[in-house]
Amino acid sequence: MKIKLVILFIFAFLIRLIAINQSLWLDEATSVMVVKHLTYGEILFKFSPFDFHPPGYYFFLKFWTGIFGFSEIAIRLPSVIASILTGYVVYLTGKKVSNAETGFWATAYYLFNPLAIYYSQEARMYSLVTLFLTILIYLLLVIDNLSYSQNQKSKVKSPSFVPLSGTTAGRQKYNSKVKSYLIVGTLVFLSVFTFYGSVLLITTLIIYFLFKKNYQTAFYFIIFLFLILLLLTPLLIHQLDNAKSMLNVVSNWKSVLGKADLKNLLLIPLKFTSGRISFFPKIVYYVLSGIWAIIISFFVFRGVIRNRMLGWLLIFPIIIGLVISFVTPMLQYFRFIYLLPIMAVLISVGIKELKGSRINELTSYIRILVLLGFVIWSLVYLLIPQFHREDWKSLAYSLPKQAKVYMMISSSDVLSYYRFDIHLVDVQSIKRLTDMDNNLIIIPYTTEIYGVDYKTILYCSGYKMSKEKTFRGLLIEYWEKV
């Protein structure tokens, strides 16, 4: 098993190196520009109040880039490493709830999940927080004896969390208990300080503890969560105020944040199983990804039957997110990718528990076919450039030296990352400019979100579009005075 596990991790690491130097997209470039040009204090007091995330990841990235630099590979490598480490914790988790074989296949399903691979190649906080939360769940399984399945034989009629155990000596037991809770508290702190969305899973754990009448553990979690939120309260107040202003000023901002609707809800199982790709004709994409999602959901459901605790942890954070999204939009599938390790374990458990003599004979083949399905979806993303991130790199290098480019300044970090010589002009200022060049270069990226109708202004000012160039997910327009 050890040799197979090592081989699995080697392949998982190598596959993550495919196309890892693809172009950065806006959010990645913003992360880089922030840590490159701001001090730790400036990140906290100047940048974070206008961002929608806690500063933890930016602090880490600043430390990392201070050692390894700002190349595409360098800034994405932490996410690769975090994803691989998460895979090992998934193995331990699967082994704890069932056996080593279940842990192995759970690891395979996570490491080759196309969505996990996609975000393991992104210089953002999602892979890091997934690692923290997966470790948290595993530690709870170990120190609180959470590895319960309905098939376990026990005199206890209703399984629940039990007090932390240590050595037989009272003092050592107490010290072990305190140490365990301190580790858990540290993971709660790191998770929330890295990504606010982790609160959904932590809240789910608290509710589960209360439901199982393990009030002591619930109390400690409430204290941990309260302390970190109290620490972040001044920042959160500024961020919430600025978020409200953005929603009022930016006309279409809600549409990209993930409002509570059926489409965003259904995208969660689709993207969790087939990754962040889409293609035309849409009907073919939805049929293929839908069938695959149904197949995987069947195994997940079987796993939930065997381990309801993990099923609770998988489903309830999404329910909380859905409810919150009726007030504040946040129902986007990538905000829940920390649930992928749980899903992987449930898939493995679900396949293991298939019943029937004929089915038992086919279990090994079913496991391989499920893994093969994930690998195929992953390779479709990795090997076909049209599914990669927006191609800002090619766009930037296509521009002439010291070109004047009109675009949304708030969305220009990625262009500045590749071309520091470009002279940027806010496209919103066009209506106020009285002396413009006869030839204009415009990148309309995010203008629709901000509700900027620059085309009408240019047409009324005597300009016409002479040509346009397309890059993956991007467009450049060339305008000239008539």
N, C-alpha and C positions, 0 to 999 in steps of 0.2 A: 504493500500500500504506500509506503514511504517513497519508493522509486516512482510509482505512478503519480504521486502527488507532486514530486519535484518536476517531473516532465510536464505535468499540467501547468504549473506555475511558469515554467520556462516559455512554453508556447503562449500563455496568456500575456506575459511581458512582451514577447516579440511581436505579437499581433497588435499591441498598443503602440508600437513604434512605426507601424504603417501609416503614412500620411500625417505623422505627428507635426511635421513642419508646414502643414497647410496654413493658409492665411489666418491671422487673427481676425476676430470679428469685434464689434463695437465694445461689448462689455469687457472682454479680455484686454483690449487695448486701453480702456479706461483704467482698469486695475493696474496695468503696467505704468501708465503715465502718472498715476497717483503716487505709487511707491517710488517712482524714479525721481520725482520733482518735489515731493513733500517730506517733511520730517515726521517722526511718529506723532509728535504733538499736533502738527498741522493736519495729519490724517484724522485725528480724533476731533479737533475743534473747528477745522475749516472745511474738510471734505465730508466727513460722516453725517453731519446734520442735514446735508442735502442729498444723501444717499438713502437707500432703502434697506441697507444691511448693517449689522454690527461691524465694528472695526477689526475683529479678531483675525480674519483671513488676510486683510491688508497688512496688519502688523507682521504676520508670518511671512507673507510674500516679500515685504521689504527686507526682512532679515535674509531670506533665501536669495533674492536677487543681488544683495550685497556681496554674496559669495560666488554665485554662479552666473550672474549677468542677466541680460534682458532679452536674449534670443527666444524665438518661438519654442524651441525645444526646452530650453532652461526653465522658462516660466510654466510650462505644462508638465514638467517632470514630477513635481510634487503630487499632482493629481494622479499620475500613473502609479507612483509609489503607494499612495493612499489606497487606490483601488486594489492593488495586489495584496496589501496588508489586510484589507477588508475581506478579500477572498480567503485568507488563512483563518480569520476569525469566524467566517461562515463555516469553514470546515470544522472548527472546534464546536460551533453551535450545533451543527447537524449531528456530530458525533455525540454530543451531550443529550440531545433529545431522542436519539435513536441508536446509531452505531457508526463505526468508521466509514462503512460503505455509503451510508446515507450522507455523511459529511462530505465525502469525496464528490459525489454527484451534485450535491448542493453547491459546492465550490465551483464545479464546472459550469453549472447553470448560471451562477453569478458572474464568473470571470468572462464568460463568452456571451453574456447578455448584451445585445446591441446598444441598448440605452446606457448601460454601465460603461461600455467601451467608449461611447461617444463622449460622455462626461468625464471619463478618465483622461481624455485628451483636451480638456478645457481648463484654462487658467482661471477658475472660479472656485467658490467655496464648497461646491456640492459634494465632491468626492471626499473631501476632508471631513465634513460633518457626517457623512455616511459611515466613515471609519469610526468616529467617536461614538455614534449611536449604536453601531453594531457591537462594539466592545462593551458598551453599557448593558445591552441586552444579554450578551454572553456572561458577563460578570454576575448579573442578577440570576441567571440560570445556575451558576455555580454556587454563589454564596447564599442565595435564598431558596435553593432547591426548587427552581421553577420548572424543571424538566418533567412535567407531568403529561402523561397521555392517558386516555380513557382506558387503555388496555392494561395499565399497571395494576397489579394486585396490591391492595392496601386496606387496612382496617378503617381508615379514615373515609367516611362517606362522601365528604365534599372537600376535595383537595384545595389547598390554599398555600399562600406563602408562609414559610416557617421562619422563626427567628434565625438570625445569622449564627452560624456555628463556628467554633474555634477549637481550641484544645480542651481537654477535660478539666484542667485547672481553671478555677473561676476567674482569676486575674488575667491569665493568658487568653481566656475566652472573651473577656471584656475588651482587652486590647485588640484582639483580632477583629472583633465586631466594630470597634471604633475605626480601625484602619480600613476595613472594608467599606464603611460608609463614607469615609474621607475620599477614597478612590472613586466611588460612585458620584459623590458631590463634585469632584474635580471634573469628571466626564460631563456632568450636567452643565457645569460652568463653561467648559470648552465648547460644548455643542451650541448653547444659546449664544455665546460670545462670537461664534462663527456664523451661525445662520438662525434667524428668528423662527423659521419654520419648524425647527426641532422642538419648539414648545408644544406642537401638536402631538408628537409622539410621547413626550414627557408627561403631558396632561393625560394622555391615554393610559400610561402606566399608573398614574395616581388614581384614576377612576377604577382601574382594575384592582389595585391594592385595596381600595375602599370596598369594592364589591366583594372581595374575598375576605374582608374583615381583618386585613393585616394593617391595622391602623398605625402601628409604629413605623413601618416602612413608608406608608403614605405620608405620615407626618414629616419624616426626614426629607422626602422628595419635595413636599410643599415648602419646607424651609429653604432647601437648596434653590428652588425655582424663585422663591420670593426674594432671596438675597441677590441673585444675579439680576433679576428684573429691577430691583431697587437700585442697584449699582448703575444700571443702564437707563434709569428713569429720566434724568436730565436730557440725555441724548434722544431717547424715545419721544419725548415731548416735542423737541425740535423737528424730528423726522416726521412725526404725525402731522404737525402743522404744515410742514413743507409739502407733504404728500397731499393734504387736502387742497393746498394752493395749486399744486400741479394738476389735480383732477378738475379743478375749476377753470384753470387757464388753458390747459392743453385739451382741446376739444375731444380727441379720440383716444385719450390715454387709457380709459377704462377698457377699451376693446382689446388692448394688448396685455392687460394684467390678469385676465382670466376670470371673467364674470361667471356667476352661477347659472349655467345652462346645460342642456343635455349633451351638446357637442363637446364641451370641455370635460364633462364627466366621462363620456365614452372614450375620449382620447387617452385617458389614463391606462386602461387595459390594452388599448391598441399600441401605444408607444412603449409601455412596459414590456411588451413581448416582441415587437418588430423594430423598435428603435426610432430614431428621429429621421426617418426618411419618408418621402411621399413622391408619387409619380402619377403621370397621366397615361391612360384615362383613369380618372379617379375611381370609377366603379370597379376597375380591376384591382387597384390598390386596396380599396375597402373590403373587397371580397377575400383577397389573399390574406391581408393582415387580420381581418375579422375571423376567418376560419382558424388561423393560427392562435389568435387570442382566445377563442372558445376552447380549443384543445388544451392550451396551457391552463386556462381557468378551471377546466375539469379536474386536472391534477392538483391544482391549488385547493379546490373545494375538498377533494379527498384528503389532502393534508390537513385542512382545517378541522375535519371530522376527527382526525387523530390527535390533533394538538390545538385546542380551542384558544389557548393563550396566545399563540403566535397568530392565529386567525384574527383575534381581537386586535392585536398590534398592527396587523396589516390593514384592516378595514376601518377601524374607528378614527384614525387620523384623517382619512379622506372624508369621513362624515363630518368631522369638526370643521375641516377646511371648506366643505360645501356650505355649511351653515354660515360660517364667517363671510363667505363670498357673497352672500345676499346683502351684506352691509359694506364690506370692503373687498373688492375683487382680488382673488389670489388663487383661483382654481386652475392652475397650470400644472401639467403632469410633472415637469422637471422639479417642481417644488417638493415632490414626494419621492424623489429617487432614493432617499434613505430607506425606503420600504423594499427596495429590490433584494437586499440580502434575505429579508424575511420571506419574500415570495420564493426565492431560490430554495430555501430550506423546506418550505411547504410543498413545492413541486417534487422534491426528492422524497419526502415522506409520503406524499400522495401516491407516487409510482410504487414505492415499496409496499404499500398497504393494499394494492389491487388484489382482489379476491378471485378465486377460481383456479382450478388446476391448470387449465390451458393458458390462462393469463400469467400465472406464475412462471411458466416455461418461457413466456415471451418478455418477461420483465427486463431482462438485459438488453433486448433489442429495442424495447420502448425507451429505455434510458438513453441509448445511443442515438435513436432517431430524434428525441427531444433536443439533445445536445447538438446534433447535426443541424436541426432547424435554427437554433440560435446562431450557430456558426455561419450559416448561409446568410441570414439577415445581417450579421455583422460584416461579412465580406462584401455584401452589396454596398453597404455604406463606405467601407474602407477603400475598395478598389474602383469605385465609380465616382469620379470627381464631382459630378453634378450633385451629389448628396453631401459634399463637404460644406464647410462654412462659407459665408460670403467671401468672394475673392477680392478683398481690398488690396492685396499685394500686387496683383496684376493691374488693377485699376490705377493704383498709385504710380507704378513704374511706367504707365502709358502716358502720363501727363508730362508736358514739357517742363524744362527747368524753370524754377521760380514762377510757375504759373499762378495766376489769380483765379481762385476757385470759390464759387458761391455755393454755400450749403448751410445746414443748421449747425451752428458752432457747438451746440451741446452734443452733437453727434460726430464731431470731427476728430476725436482722439485717435481713432484708428488710422486716419489719413496722416496725421502728424507723426504717428509711430513709424510709418514707412518713408515719409517725405517731409523732413523738417524744413525744407526750403520753400514749400508751398505757401503762398500768401492767401490766407483764408478770409473770406468776407461773409458775414451773416446774410443768408438769403432773405431773411425777414426785413433787412434794411433796404431792399430794392425800391420799395415804394417811397422811401425818403431820400434816395440818392438823386441828385440833379445832374451829375456829370459821370455817366457810365461809359465804359469802353464800347466800341462798336461790335466787338466780338466777346462773348461771354461763355464761360465754362460753368455749368451748373450740375451739381450732384443732388438730385431730389430726395435723397435718403431721409426718411422720417418726416418729410414735409406734410404728408397726408395725416400723420398722427397729430402734428401740431396745428393742422388746419391752415397751412400757408398756401394761398392761391397765387403763387408767383407767376404762373403762366398768363393769367388774365392781365396782370400788371404789365408784363413784357409785351404782350400783343397790343395793348393800349398805348404803349410807349414806342411802338413802331419796330418791334423786334419780331423775328420769325426763327423757328428752329431749323437749322440747316442740316444737322445730322445728329445721330445718337449712337453711342456704343454700349453694348451690353457685356457685362461680366457676370459671373455666377452670383445671382441674387442682387445684382447692382446695375445701375444705369448712369451714364454720363450724357448730358445734353449739351450741344453746341448751338448757341444762338448768335445771330448777327443782325445788325441794324439794317433795315430796308432802305 
